[in-house]
Amino acid sequence: MQPSIFRTVMGSDFDRLHPQLQRRFSVGLASGEACTGRGVMDRIWHGAGFVKPFLALGGTRNILVPRAGRDVPFTIENVPYADTFGRETVSFVRTFDLPGRSRRFDAQMVLGPQGDRILDYLGTHQHLASDLHLRAEPDGSLLIRSGEHRFREGPVDVRVPELIGGDAEVRESYDDSTGRFRIRVRVVNRYFGPLFGYEGSFTAAYTDVRGCGVRPGLRPVREEARA
């Protein structure tokens, strides 16, 4: 069976992940499984006040979350599908049920052209793209770090300067004592410090994507071909 895009990138390092993380990151067209996580974010936080306008702007395209909160109900949908360009894609659509209005943070992940990285397309129109580097930690958790960020719109294809960009770090683990996945996300600017993050836990359920398909609204409005 064709390995998932995550196993392909990680190679033998994938086998060092906790078995529950291995299953969660094996979702793909070959496995035929989708994964839906439901839980609570203990905290969604923002950095200094000057970042709020940027978070608000990103929120209009489902990039980052413009509001802070505690004990926020949370859903993450990881659904595999073939995009417009025939690439296997796995959705990472996160919904935060904040008081008064739900907020989404959308990402779609594909395998890089050389098979050595994951491309993370952000938002409803995939204007932002980032390289992701995955590593298994000694305790079986997964560490994901972002690399270069690029902005694309029409003929524009530019690298996002470090001055206004953010480096993301995601740590996901599985707690055997509670039967829950734990996640911690931090986005930090190299010059201005922490910008945004969240942490919490969730349980996961698996469905046959060949039977249920991809629900309306999960895929982006616009898909980007450039890697």
N, CA and C atoms as a LAMMPS dump frame, in Angstrom:
ITEM: TIMESTEP
0
ITEM: NUMBER OF ATOMS
681
ITEM: BOX BOUNDS ff ff ff
-5.0000000000000000e+02 5.0000000000000000e+02
-5.0000000000000000e+02 5.0000000000000000e+02
-5.0000000000000000e+02 5.0000000000000000e+02
ITEM: ATOMS id mol type element x y z
1 1 1 N 0.848 -1.196 0
2 1 2 C 0 0 0
3 1 3 C 0.879 1.24 0
4 2 1 N 0.513 2.23 -0.805
5 2 2 C 1.26 3.475 -0.857
6 2 3 C 1.246 4.155 0.509
7 3 1 N 2.422 4.544 1.025
8 3 2 C 2.443 5.191 2.343
9 3 3 C 1.816 6.573 2.291
10 4 1 N 1.415 7.068 3.456
11 4 2 C 0.873 8.417 3.526
12 4 3 C 1.97 9.422 3.214
13 5 1 N 1.57 10.66 2.938
14 5 2 C 2.561 11.683 2.618
15 5 3 C 3.479 11.924 3.826
16 6 1 N 2.976 11.727 5.035
17 6 2 C 3.771 11.966 6.232
18 6 3 C 4.803 10.847 6.433
19 7 1 N 4.394 9.6 6.221
20 7 2 C 5.347 8.49 6.312
21 7 3 C 6.409 8.609 5.219
22 8 1 N 6.001 9.04 4.035
23 8 2 C 6.958 9.193 2.947
24 8 3 C 8.056 10.184 3.33
25 9 1 N 7.664 11.312 3.907
26 9 2 C 8.637 12.34 4.281
27 9 3 C 9.526 11.883 5.434
28 10 1 N 8.952 11.213 6.422
29 10 2 C 9.699 10.863 7.623
30 10 3 C 10.522 9.593 7.474
31 11 1 N 10.158 8.725 6.536
32 11 2 C 10.896 7.484 6.365
33 11 3 C 10.835 6.624 7.616
34 12 1 N 11.974 6.02 7.984
35 12 2 C 12.007 5.113 9.137
36 12 3 C 11.735 5.844 10.449
37 13 1 N 11.922 7.164 10.464
38 13 2 C 11.644 7.946 11.671
39 13 3 C 10.179 7.867 12.054
40 14 1 N 9.311 7.617 11.081
41 14 2 C 7.866 7.515 11.331
42 14 3 C 7.577 6.403 12.335
43 15 1 N 8.346 5.315 12.28
44 15 2 C 8.107 4.165 13.149
45 15 3 C 8.446 4.451 14.601
46 16 1 N 9.108 5.56 14.881
47 16 2 C 9.443 5.943 16.25
48 16 3 C 8.295 6.696 16.921
49 17 1 N 7.281 7.088 16.147
50 17 2 C 6.125 7.772 16.722
51 17 3 C 5.285 6.811 17.555
52 18 1 N 4.558 7.364 18.523
53 18 2 C 3.589 6.568 19.276
54 18 3 C 2.625 5.919 18.282
55 19 1 N 2.205 4.668 18.527
56 19 2 C 1.308 3.987 17.574
57 19 3 C 0.056 4.783 17.227
58 20 1 N -0.5 5.517 18.194
59 20 2 C -1.696 6.308 17.89
60 20 3 C -1.367 7.474 16.955
61 21 1 N -0.186 8.046 17.082
62 21 2 C 0.229 9.091 16.148
63 21 3 C 0.507 8.497 14.775
64 22 1 N 1.065 7.301 14.745
65 22 2 C 1.287 6.644 13.456
66 22 3 C -0.034 6.456 12.719
67 23 1 N -1.062 6.031 13.436
68 23 2 C -2.351 5.85 12.765
69 23 3 C -2.915 7.185 12.293
70 24 1 N -2.841 8.193 13.17
71 24 2 C -3.42 9.494 12.81
72 24 3 C -2.744 10.093 11.588
73 25 1 N -1.424 9.918 11.477
74 25 2 C -0.7 10.493 10.353
75 25 3 C -0.503 9.488 9.212
76 26 1 N -1.277 8.415 9.253
77 26 2 C -1.347 7.488 8.114
78 26 3 C -2.57 7.754 7.245
79 27 1 N -3.401 8.749 7.622
80 27 2 C -4.566 9.058 6.792
81 27 3 C -4.088 9.448 5.391
82 28 1 N -4.798 8.952 4.398
83 28 2 C -4.393 9.231 3.022
84 28 3 C -5.317 8.528 2.056
85 29 1 N -5.07 8.717 0.784
86 29 2 C -5.915 8.101 -0.23
87 29 3 C -5.77 6.584 -0.219
88 30 1 N -4.567 6.102 0.08
89 30 2 C -4.359 4.655 0.077
90 30 3 C -5.05 3.994 1.264
91 31 1 N -4.95 4.604 2.434
92 31 2 C -5.602 4.024 3.607
93 31 3 C -7.116 4.164 3.529
94 32 1 N -7.571 5.201 2.825
95 32 2 C -9.008 5.432 2.694
96 32 3 C -9.644 5.985 3.946
97 33 1 N -8.817 6.388 4.923
98 33 2 C -9.356 6.88 6.185
99 33 3 C -9.227 8.392 6.303
100 34 1 N -10.227 8.992 6.926
101 34 2 C -10.169 10.374 7.381
102 34 3 C -10.185 10.354 8.9
103 35 1 N -9.64 11.407 9.504
104 35 2 C -9.577 11.487 10.962
105 35 3 C -10.199 12.798 11.41
106 36 1 N -11.11 12.72 12.366
107 36 2 C -11.7 13.919 12.963
108 36 3 C -11.392 13.932 14.443
109 37 1 N -10.733 15.008 14.886
110 37 2 C -10.428 15.166 16.296
111 37 3 C -11.37 16.171 16.933
112 38 1 N -11.842 15.866 18.13
113 38 2 C -12.727 16.773 18.866
114 38 3 C -12.232 16.884 20.3
115 39 1 N -12.138 18.117 20.763
116 39 2 C -11.662 18.312 22.118
117 39 3 C -11.788 19.753 22.557
118 40 1 N -10.86 20.172 23.393
119 40 2 C -10.894 21.515 23.966
120 40 3 C -9.492 22.101 23.942
121 41 1 N -9.401 23.349 23.487
122 41 2 C -8.165 24.09 23.627
123 41 3 C -8.178 24.784 24.984
124 42 1 N -7.256 24.393 25.829
125 42 2 C -7.184 25.003 27.158
126 42 3 C -6.933 26.498 27.056
127 43 1 N -6.153 26.88 26.038
128 43 2 C -5.802 28.295 25.904
129 43 3 C -5.478 28.619 24.462
130 44 1 N -6.016 29.72 23.966
131 44 2 C -5.61 30.333 22.701
132 44 3 C -5.063 31.706 23.07
133 45 1 N -3.826 31.979 22.726
134 45 2 C -3.198 33.208 23.194
135 45 3 C -2.63 34.016 22.028
136 46 1 N -2.463 35.302 22.273
137 46 2 C -1.844 36.228 21.324
138 46 3 C -0.657 36.891 21.995
139 47 1 N 0.265 37.389 21.172
140 47 2 C 1.41 38.117 21.669
141 47 3 C 1.076 39.587 21.89
142 48 1 N 2.054 40.446 21.649
143 48 2 C 1.899 41.884 21.869
144 48 3 C 0.737 42.447 21.053
145 49 1 N 0.199 43.576 21.523
146 49 2 C -0.98 44.165 20.902
147 49 3 C -0.832 44.496 19.434
148 50 1 N 0.401 44.788 18.978
149 50 2 C 0.565 45.2 17.586
150 50 3 C 0.298 44.076 16.607
151 51 1 N 0.253 42.805 17.072
152 51 2 C 0.004 41.703 16.142
153 51 3 C -1.48 41.535 15.842
154 52 1 N -2.352 42.166 16.647
155 52 2 C -3.789 41.918 16.487
156 52 3 C -4.325 42.323 15.113
157 53 1 N -3.913 43.467 14.534
158 53 2 C -4.403 43.778 13.183
159 53 3 C -4.013 42.729 12.147
160 54 1 N -2.826 42.146 12.292
161 54 2 C -2.39 41.115 11.345
162 54 3 C -3.198 39.834 11.533
163 55 1 N -3.495 39.492 12.796
164 55 2 C -4.328 38.325 13.053
165 55 3 C -5.737 38.539 12.525
166 56 1 N -6.261 39.76 12.68
167 56 2 C -7.599 40.059 12.173
168 56 3 C -7.641 39.946 10.65
169 57 1 N -6.582 40.434 9.987
170 57 2 C -6.517 40.33 8.532
171 57 3 C -6.439 38.874 8.107
172 58 1 N -5.6 38.1 8.781
173 58 2 C -5.503 36.679 8.456
174 58 3 C -6.802 35.946 8.702
175 59 1 N -7.545 36.377 9.715
176 59 2 C -8.81 35.724 10.025
177 59 3 C -9.836 35.821 8.921
178 60 1 N -9.728 36.843 8.055
179 60 2 C -10.665 36.969 6.944
180 60 3 C -10.474 35.868 5.914
181 61 1 N -9.313 35.22 5.912
182 61 2 C -9.031 34.115 4.984
183 61 3 C -8.741 32.813 5.731
184 62 1 N -9.23 32.707 6.942
185 62 2 C -9.05 31.493 7.76
186 62 3 C -7.576 31.148 7.964
187 63 1 N -6.781 32.199 8.255
188 63 2 C -5.378 32.009 8.598
189 63 3 C -5.183 32.543 10.014
190 64 1 N -4.741 31.676 10.922
191 64 2 C -4.61 32.001 12.335
192 64 3 C -5.991 32.296 12.934
193 65 1 N -6.018 32.696 14.191
194 65 2 C -7.282 32.933 14.897
195 65 3 C -7.189 34.295 15.577
196 66 1 N -8.053 35.247 15.224
197 66 2 C -7.9 36.617 15.709
198 66 3 C -8.39 36.868 17.127
199 67 1 N -8.88 35.838 17.817
200 67 2 C -9.377 36.032 19.183
201 67 3 C -8.706 35.05 20.134
202 68 1 N -8.456 35.521 21.34
203 68 2 C -7.92 34.663 22.385
204 68 3 C -9.072 34.033 23.166
205 69 1 N -8.772 33.013 23.958
206 69 2 C -9.821 32.388 24.743
207 69 3 C -9.284 31.232 25.571
208 70 1 N -10.116 30.749 26.471
209 70 2 C -9.786 29.59 27.296
210 70 3 C -10.93 28.572 27.235
211 71 1 N -10.564 27.305 27.346
212 71 2 C -11.539 26.205 27.346
213 71 3 C -12.452 26.305 26.125
214 72 1 N -11.83 26.381 24.953
215 72 2 C -12.558 26.58 23.704
216 72 3 C -12.772 25.233 23.01
217 73 1 N -14.025 24.829 22.759
218 73 2 C -14.275 23.601 22
219 73 3 C -13.606 23.671 20.631
220 74 1 N -13.087 22.517 20.201
221 74 2 C -12.177 22.495 19.058
222 74 3 C -12.434 21.25 18.222
223 75 1 N -12.357 21.422 16.896
224 75 2 C -12.455 20.29 15.973
225 75 3 C -11.35 20.417 14.94
226 76 1 N -10.706 19.301 14.604
227 76 2 C -9.742 19.284 13.505
228 76 3 C -10.139 18.168 12.54
229 77 1 N -10.212 18.515 11.247
230 77 2 C -10.622 17.564 10.219
231 77 3 C -9.445 17.291 9.288
232 78 1 N -8.991 16.04 9.307
233 78 2 C -7.914 15.58 8.432
234 78 3 C -8.515 14.631 7.408
235 79 1 N -8.755 15.151 6.213
236 79 2 C -9.435 14.39 5.17
237 79 3 C -8.558 14.356 3.92
238 80 1 N -8.252 13.175 3.395
239 80 2 C -7.443 13.1 2.176
240 80 3 C -8.301 13.232 0.919
241 81 1 N -7.745 13.87 -0.104
242 81 2 C -8.416 13.98 -1.398
243 81 3 C -7.371 14.344 -2.454
244 82 1 N -7.717 14.212 -3.715
245 82 2 C -6.855 14.656 -4.805
246 82 3 C -7.268 16.065 -5.189
247 83 1 N -6.308 17.001 -5.184
248 83 2 C -6.658 18.383 -5.497
249 83 3 C -6.812 18.58 -7.005
250 84 1 N -7.061 19.829 -7.409
251 84 2 C -7.296 20.146 -8.819
252 84 3 C -6.149 19.697 -9.709
253 85 1 N -4.936 19.647 -9.149
254 85 2 C -3.749 19.315 -9.926
255 85 3 C -3.341 17.852 -9.774
256 86 1 N -4.232 17.056 -9.163
257 86 2 C -3.996 15.621 -9.047
258 86 3 C -3.08 15.219 -7.911
259 87 1 N -2.736 16.159 -7.025
260 87 2 C -1.843 15.84 -5.914
261 87 3 C -2.631 15.314 -4.713
262 88 1 N -2.118 14.292 -4.071
263 88 2 C -2.749 13.85 -2.836
264 88 3 C -2.619 14.957 -1.798
265 89 1 N -3.732 15.297 -1.187
266 89 2 C -3.807 16.401 -0.238
267 89 3 C -4.499 15.91 1.032
268 90 1 N -4.032 16.391 2.179
269 90 2 C -4.696 16.091 3.451
270 90 3 C -5.07 17.419 4.104
271 91 1 N -6.342 17.58 4.391
272 91 2 C -6.808 18.824 5.026
273 91 3 C -6.418 18.85 6.494
274 92 1 N -6.088 20.033 6.979
275 92 2 C -5.924 20.306 8.403
276 92 3 C -6.782 21.525 8.705
277 93 1 N -8.083 21.294 8.778
278 93 2 C -9.035 22.377 9.007
279 93 3 C -9.433 22.36 10.477
280 94 1 N -9.049 23.421 11.175
281 94 2 C -9.3 23.537 12.614
282 94 3 C -10.407 24.553 12.854
283 95 1 N -11.409 24.163 13.627
284 95 2 C -12.518 25.054 13.971
285 95 3 C -12.515 25.274 15.478
286 96 1 N -12.491 26.541 15.862
287 96 2 C -12.502 26.933 17.273
288 96 3 C -13.865 27.565 17.573
289 97 1 N -14.637 26.957 18.451
290 97 2 C -15.982 27.451 18.758
291 97 3 C -15.899 28.516 19.844
292 98 1 N -15.431 29.685 19.463
293 98 2 C -15.328 30.808 20.377
294 98 3 C -16.705 31.407 20.644
295 99 1 N -16.906 32.035 21.784
296 99 2 C -18.217 32.621 22.095
297 99 3 C -18.663 33.611 21.027
298 100 1 N -19.878 33.423 20.548
299 100 2 C -20.44 34.349 19.568
300 100 3 C -20.163 34.002 18.132
301 101 1 N -19.002 33.381 17.866
302 101 2 C -18.667 33.088 16.479
303 101 3 C -17.533 32.075 16.407
304 102 1 N -17.722 31.045 15.581
305 102 2 C -16.654 30.08 15.359
306 102 3 C -15.607 30.675 14.419
307 103 1 N -14.359 30.27 14.641
308 103 2 C -13.259 30.693 13.789
309 103 3 C -12.54 29.468 13.24
310 104 1 N -12.084 29.577 11.975
311 104 2 C -11.377 28.47 11.354
312 104 3 C -9.933 28.853 11.043
313 105 1 N -9.082 27.857 11.116
314 105 2 C -7.687 27.984 10.707
315 105 3 C -7.462 26.842 9.725
316 106 1 N -7.404 27.174 8.425
317 106 2 C -7.362 26.17 7.366
318 106 3 C -5.949 25.952 6.854
319 107 1 N -5.625 24.697 6.612
320 107 2 C -4.381 24.348 5.938
321 107 3 C -4.624 23.077 5.134
322 108 1 N -3.948 22.992 4
323 108 2 C -4.004 21.8 3.159
324 108 3 C -2.558 21.376 2.899
325 109 1 N -2.256 20.113 3.135
326 109 2 C -0.879 19.643 3.047
327 109 3 C -0.702 18.681 1.885
328 110 1 N 0.384 18.894 1.124
329 110 2 C 0.732 18.02 0.003
330 110 3 C 2.204 17.654 0.125
331 111 1 N 2.599 16.614 -0.582
332 111 2 C 3.981 16.177 -0.605
333 111 3 C 4.782 17.074 -1.535
334 112 1 N 5.965 17.52 -1.096
335 112 2 C 6.832 18.326 -1.942
336 112 3 C 7.288 17.558 -3.167
337 113 1 N 7.703 18.26 -4.215
338 113 2 C 8.06 17.609 -5.483
339 113 3 C 9.149 16.542 -5.349
340 114 1 N 10.078 16.742 -4.418
341 114 2 C 11.164 15.785 -4.231
342 114 3 C 10.856 14.731 -3.166
343 115 1 N 9.698 14.822 -2.554
344 115 2 C 9.318 13.853 -1.535
345 115 3 C 10.054 13.999 -0.223
346 116 1 N 10.709 15.158 -0.009
347 116 2 C 11.509 15.338 1.198
348 116 3 C 10.909 16.351 2.169
349 117 1 N 9.73 16.862 1.883
350 117 2 C 9.111 17.864 2.741
351 117 3 C 7.61 17.882 2.484
352 118 1 N 6.892 18.468 3.428
353 118 2 C 5.464 18.703 3.269
354 118 3 C 5.276 20.172 2.917
355 119 1 N 4.43 20.431 1.942
356 119 2 C 4.043 21.8 1.617
357 119 3 C 2.723 22.096 2.328
358 120 1 N 2.708 23.17 3.077
359 120 2 C 1.548 23.556 3.877
360 120 3 C 0.943 24.813 3.258
361 121 1 N -0.205 24.667 2.583
362 121 2 C -0.895 25.808 1.976
363 121 3 C -1.936 26.317 2.971
364 122 1 N -1.879 27.609 3.271
365 122 2 C -2.712 28.172 4.327
366 122 3 C -3.861 28.997 3.774
367 123 1 N -5.011 28.904 4.447
368 123 2 C -6.121 29.793 4.17
369 123 3 C -7.058 29.324 3.078
370 124 1 N -8.117 30.111 2.892
371 124 2 C -9.163 29.769 1.928
372 124 3 C -8.686 29.871 0.485
373 125 1 N -7.649 30.683 0.23
374 125 2 C -7.178 30.897 -1.141
375 125 3 C -5.72 30.487 -1.335
376 126 1 N -5.145 29.836 -0.336
377 126 2 C -3.778 29.314 -0.415
378 126 3 C -2.771 30.392 -0.839
379 127 1 N -2.969 31.621 -0.333
380 127 2 C -2.028 32.699 -0.646
381 127 3 C -0.68 32.482 0.031
382 128 1 N -0.67 31.799 1.168
383 128 2 C 0.561 31.56 1.904
384 128 3 C 0.922 30.084 1.853
385 129 1 N 2.213 29.806 1.663
386 129 2 C 2.7 28.433 1.648
387 129 3 C 3.966 28.351 2.478
388 130 1 N 4.145 27.226 3.139
389 130 2 C 5.318 27.038 3.976
390 130 3 C 5.817 25.606 3.84
391 131 1 N 7.135 25.428 3.93
392 131 2 C 7.708 24.09 4.038
393 131 3 C 7.579 23.623 5.477
394 132 1 N 7.252 22.349 5.668
395 132 2 C 7.186 21.772 7.003
396 132 3 C 8.194 20.638 7.123
397 133 1 N 8.861 20.595 8.261
398 133 2 C 9.843 19.558 8.548
399 133 3 C 9.38 18.787 9.779
400 134 1 N 9.28 17.458 9.659
401 134 2 C 8.699 16.605 10.688
402 134 3 C 9.776 15.73 11.32
403 135 1 N 9.666 15.532 12.647
404 135 2 C 10.638 14.717 13.36
405 135 3 C 9.981 14.012 14.535
406 136 1 N 10.305 12.741 14.714
407 136 2 C 9.845 12 15.886
408 136 3 C 10.764 12.31 17.052
409 137 1 N 10.167 12.617 18.212
410 137 2 C 10.936 12.901 19.422
411 137 3 C 11.167 11.602 20.211
412 138 1 N 12.138 11.595 21.139
413 138 2 C 12.435 10.368 21.902
414 138 3 C 11.243 9.787 22.642
415 139 1 N 10.279 10.644 23.046
416 139 2 C 9.114 10.145 23.785
417 139 3 C 7.978 9.69 22.873
418 140 1 N 8.217 9.647 21.556
419 140 2 C 7.187 9.198 20.613
420 140 3 C 6.287 10.295 20.112
421 141 1 N 6.505 11.529 20.547
422 141 2 C 5.705 12.651 20.061
423 141 3 C 6.225 13.128 18.707
424 142 1 N 5.453 13.972 18.064
425 142 2 C 5.8 14.504 16.75
426 142 3 C 6.094 15.986 16.881
427 143 1 N 7.231 16.392 16.329
428 143 2 C 7.602 17.803 16.289
429 143 3 C 7.578 18.258 14.833
430 144 1 N 6.831 19.334 14.569
431 144 2 C 6.745 19.91 13.223
432 144 3 C 7.244 21.346 13.292
433 145 1 N 8.192 21.691 12.442
434 145 2 C 8.694 23.062 12.367
435 145 3 C 8.516 23.58 10.945
436 146 1 N 8.127 24.849 10.858
437 146 2 C 7.957 25.468 9.545
438 146 3 C 9.298 25.97 9.027
439 147 1 N 9.411 26.021 7.705
440 147 2 C 10.582 26.579 7.063
441 147 3 C 10.233 27.877 6.373
442 148 1 N 10.699 28.029 5.162
443 148 2 C 10.471 29.269 4.413
444 148 3 C 8.991 29.471 4.111
445 149 1 N 8.55 30.734 4.215
446 149 2 C 7.177 31.097 3.871
447 149 3 C 7.181 31.876 2.561
448 150 1 N 6.143 31.622 1.748
449 150 2 C 6.02 32.325 0.476
450 150 3 C 4.6 32.861 0.315
451 151 1 N 4.48 34.012 -0.34
452 151 2 C 3.183 34.613 -0.643
453 151 3 C 2.973 34.549 -2.15
454 152 1 N 1.779 34.079 -2.559
455 152 2 C 1.473 33.928 -3.98
456 152 3 C 0.095 34.463 -4.285
457 153 1 N 0.037 35.318 -5.275
458 153 2 C -1.223 35.878 -5.751
459 153 3 C -1.004 36.299 -7.195
460 154 1 N -1.711 35.621 -8.126
461 154 2 C -1.502 35.925 -9.54
462 154 3 C -0.042 35.717 -9.912
463 155 1 N 0.577 36.725 -10.561
464 155 2 C 1.985 36.582 -10.948
465 155 3 C 2.96 36.769 -9.788
466 156 1 N 2.458 37.21 -8.636
467 156 2 C 3.337 37.483 -7.491
468 156 3 C 3.728 36.172 -6.815
469 157 1 N 5.033 36.014 -6.592
470 157 2 C 5.551 34.839 -5.889
471 157 3 C 6.803 35.29 -5.148
472 158 1 N 6.632 35.655 -3.873
473 158 2 C 7.733 36.234 -3.127
474 158 3 C 7.911 35.535 -1.789
475 159 1 N 9.143 35.553 -1.296
476 159 2 C 9.441 35.037 0.035
477 159 3 C 9.001 36.066 1.064
478 160 1 N 8.336 35.594 2.131
479 160 2 C 7.896 36.497 3.193
480 160 3 C 9.118 36.875 4.033
481 161 1 N 9.421 38.174 4.18
482 161 2 C 10.588 38.584 4.964
483 161 3 C 10.485 38.141 6.415
484 162 1 N 11.632 37.822 7.025
485 162 2 C 11.653 37.392 8.419
486 162 3 C 11.082 38.458 9.351
487 163 1 N 11.189 39.715 8.949
488 163 2 C 10.723 40.796 9.801
489 163 3 C 9.23 40.699 10.084
490 164 1 N 8.443 40.218 9.111
491 164 2 C 6.993 40.149 9.292
492 164 3 C 6.479 38.718 9.327
493 165 1 N 7.351 37.746 9.141
494 165 2 C 6.93 36.353 9.139
495 165 3 C 6.956 35.745 10.528
496 166 1 N 6.518 34.512 10.633
497 166 2 C 6.516 33.799 11.905
498 166 3 C 6.938 32.358 11.711
499 167 1 N 7.743 31.857 12.632
500 167 2 C 8.164 30.452 12.611
501 167 3 C 7.215 29.653 13.49
502 168 1 N 6.616 28.625 12.92
503 168 2 C 5.653 27.804 13.659
504 168 3 C 6.316 26.54 14.188
505 169 1 N 5.937 26.172 15.408
506 169 2 C 6.37 24.908 15.994
507 169 3 C 5.14 24.201 16.552
508 170 1 N 4.935 22.979 16.126
509 170 2 C 3.79 22.175 16.56
510 170 3 C 4.317 20.916 17.244
511 171 1 N 3.83 20.639 18.435
512 171 2 C 4.163 19.401 19.128
513 171 3 C 2.868 18.645 19.392
514 172 1 N 2.819 17.415 18.9
515 172 2 C 1.636 16.585 19.113
516 172 3 C 2.071 15.275 19.744
517 173 1 N 1.346 14.862 20.777
518 173 2 C 1.683 13.637 21.5
519 173 3 C 0.398 12.888 21.835
520 174 1 N 0.561 11.688 22.377
521 174 2 C -0.595 10.903 22.81
522 174 3 C -0.418 10.515 24.266
523 175 1 N -1.45 10.787 25.054
524 175 2 C -1.438 10.504 26.491
525 175 3 C -2.186 9.198 26.734
526 176 1 N -1.444 8.141 27.036
527 176 2 C -2.066 6.833 27.247
528 176 3 C -2.989 6.834 28.465
529 177 1 N -2.689 7.656 29.452
530 177 2 C -3.488 7.639 30.686
531 177 3 C -4.887 8.206 30.479
532 178 1 N -5.023 9.128 29.521
533 178 2 C -6.336 9.74 29.262
534 178 3 C -6.938 9.318 27.926
535 179 1 N -6.134 8.678 27.071
536 179 2 C -6.621 8.304 25.747
537 179 3 C -6.873 9.51 24.85
538 180 1 N -6.083 10.563 25.035
539 180 2 C -6.273 11.799 24.278
540 180 3 C -4.951 12.231 23.636
541 181 1 N -5.107 12.854 22.483
542 181 2 C -3.976 13.52 21.852
543 181 3 C -3.789 14.885 22.509
544 182 1 N -2.549 15.282 22.685
545 182 2 C -2.247 16.615 23.188
546 182 3 C -1.508 17.389 22.104
547 183 1 N -1.832 18.669 21.978
548 183 2 C -1.221 19.5 20.95
549 183 3 C -0.845 20.858 21.527
550 184 1 N 0.313 21.347 21.088
551 184 2 C 0.753 22.689 21.463
552 184 3 C 1.331 23.362 20.225
553 185 1 N 0.842 24.542 19.914
554 185 2 C 1.265 25.295 18.739
555 185 3 C 1.779 26.662 19.178
556 186 1 N 2.942 27.05 18.656
557 186 2 C 3.509 28.376 18.909
558 186 3 C 3.994 28.962 17.595
559 187 1 N 3.641 30.225 17.347
560 187 2 C 4.146 30.958 16.187
561 187 3 C 4.93 32.151 16.732
562 188 1 N 6.205 32.229 16.353
563 188 2 C 7.121 33.214 16.929
564 188 3 C 7.814 33.988 15.814
565 189 1 N 7.876 35.296 15.961
566 189 2 C 8.669 36.126 15.056
567 189 3 C 10.082 36.247 15.621
568 190 1 N 11.071 36.126 14.768
569 190 2 C 12.46 36.116 15.23
570 190 3 C 12.886 37.44 15.861
571 191 1 N 12.182 38.509 15.522
572 191 2 C 12.555 39.82 16.054
573 191 3 C 11.631 40.287 17.172
574 192 1 N 10.341 39.948 17.073
575 192 2 C 9.356 40.494 18.003
576 192 3 C 8.824 39.486 19.011
577 193 1 N 9.255 38.231 18.899
578 193 2 C 8.857 37.245 19.893
579 193 3 C 7.555 36.527 19.56
580 194 1 N 6.899 35.931 20.576
581 194 2 C 5.689 35.135 20.359
582 194 3 C 4.553 35.956 19.741
583 195 1 N 3.881 35.357 18.75
584 195 2 C 2.78 36.018 18.063
585 195 3 C 1.424 35.4 18.385
586 196 1 N 1.373 34.072 18.421
587 196 2 C 0.082 33.382 18.473
588 196 3 C 0.331 31.936 18.861
589 197 1 N -0.641 31.303 19.505
590 197 2 C -0.52 29.883 19.791
591 197 3 C -1.758 29.338 20.476
592 198 1 N -1.781 28.024 20.626
593 198 2 C -2.855 27.373 21.362
594 198 3 C -2.362 26.027 21.869
595 199 1 N -3.035 25.501 22.879
596 199 2 C -2.677 24.204 23.433
597 199 3 C -3.915 23.572 24.04
598 200 1 N -3.995 22.26 23.909
599 200 2 C -5.144 21.548 24.438
600 200 3 C -5.075 20.078 24.109
601 201 1 N -6.225 19.417 24.108
602 201 2 C -6.251 17.976 23.87
603 201 3 C -7.528 17.596 23.135
604 202 1 N -7.501 16.402 22.528
605 202 2 C -8.671 15.939 21.773
606 202 3 C -8.624 14.429 21.616
607 203 1 N -9.779 13.856 21.311
608 203 2 C -9.879 12.458 20.925
609 203 3 C -10.071 12.399 19.409
610 204 1 N -9.817 11.23 18.846
611 204 2 C -9.891 11.091 17.387
612 204 3 C -10.818 9.942 16.999
613 205 1 N -11.541 10.145 15.905
614 205 2 C -12.39 9.106 15.323
615 205 3 C -12.051 8.991 13.84
616 206 1 N -12.142 7.786 13.309
617 206 2 C -11.735 7.525 11.921
618 206 3 C -12.942 7.078 11.109
619 207 1 N -13.018 7.568 9.885
620 207 2 C -14.123 7.214 8.99
621 207 3 C -13.568 6.825 7.631
622 208 1 N -14.388 6.112 6.885
623 208 2 C -14.024 5.693 5.53
624 208 3 C -14.321 6.842 4.577
625 209 1 N -13.275 7.503 4.101
626 209 2 C -13.476 8.678 3.259
627 209 3 C -14.09 8.298 1.916
628 210 1 N -13.897 7.058 1.511
629 210 2 C -14.487 6.626 0.238
630 210 3 C -15.993 6.538 0.333
631 211 1 N -16.488 6.389 1.548
632 211 2 C -17.927 6.351 1.738
633 211 3 C -18.534 7.706 2.038
634 212 1 N -17.828 8.504 2.856
635 212 2 C -18.407 9.789 3.272
636 212 3 C -17.951 10.946 2.389
637 213 1 N -16.834 10.787 1.653
638 213 2 C -16.365 11.852 0.766
639 213 3 C -15.829 13.053 1.529
640 214 1 N -15.655 14.155 0.808
641 214 2 C -15.14 15.403 1.377
642 214 3 C -16.311 16.361 1.516
643 215 1 N -16.593 16.777 2.727
644 215 2 C -17.781 17.604 2.93
645 215 3 C -17.619 18.967 2.26
646 216 1 N -18.729 19.569 1.831
647 216 2 C -18.671 20.904 1.227
648 216 3 C -18.049 21.918 2.177
649 217 1 N -17.215 22.783 1.649
650 217 2 C -16.584 23.827 2.438
651 217 3 C -15.259 23.454 3.04
652 218 1 N -14.857 22.178 2.928
653 218 2 C -13.591 21.761 3.52
654 218 3 C -12.413 22.125 2.622
655 219 1 N -12.621 22.028 1.324
656 219 2 C -11.549 22.365 0.388
657 219 3 C -11.448 23.878 0.225
658 220 1 N -10.277 24.382 -0.157
659 220 2 C -10.122 25.838 -0.314
660 220 3 C -10.891 26.362 -1.512
661 221 1 N -11.12 27.663 -1.511
662 221 2 C -11.799 28.328 -2.638
663 221 3 C -10.899 28.3 -3.868
664 222 1 N -9.612 28.5 -3.65
665 222 2 C -8.627 28.549 -4.73
666 222 3 C -7.465 27.632 -4.363
667 223 1 N -6.956 26.887 -5.346
668 223 2 C -5.824 26.007 -5.105
669 223 3 C -4.593 26.505 -5.854
670 224 1 N -3.444 26.379 -5.227
671 224 2 C -2.185 26.902 -5.752
672 224 3 C -1.34 25.761 -6.311
673 225 1 N -0.877 25.901 -7.55
674 225 2 C -0.082 24.844 -8.17
675 225 3 C 1.38 24.944 -7.835
676 226 1 N 1.87 26.167 -7.552
677 226 2 C 3.312 26.356 -7.362
678 226 3 C 3.781 25.74 -6.051
679 227 1 N 4.845 24.974 -6.137
680 227 2 C 5.445 24.35 -4.972
681 227 3 C 6.614 25.164 -4.477
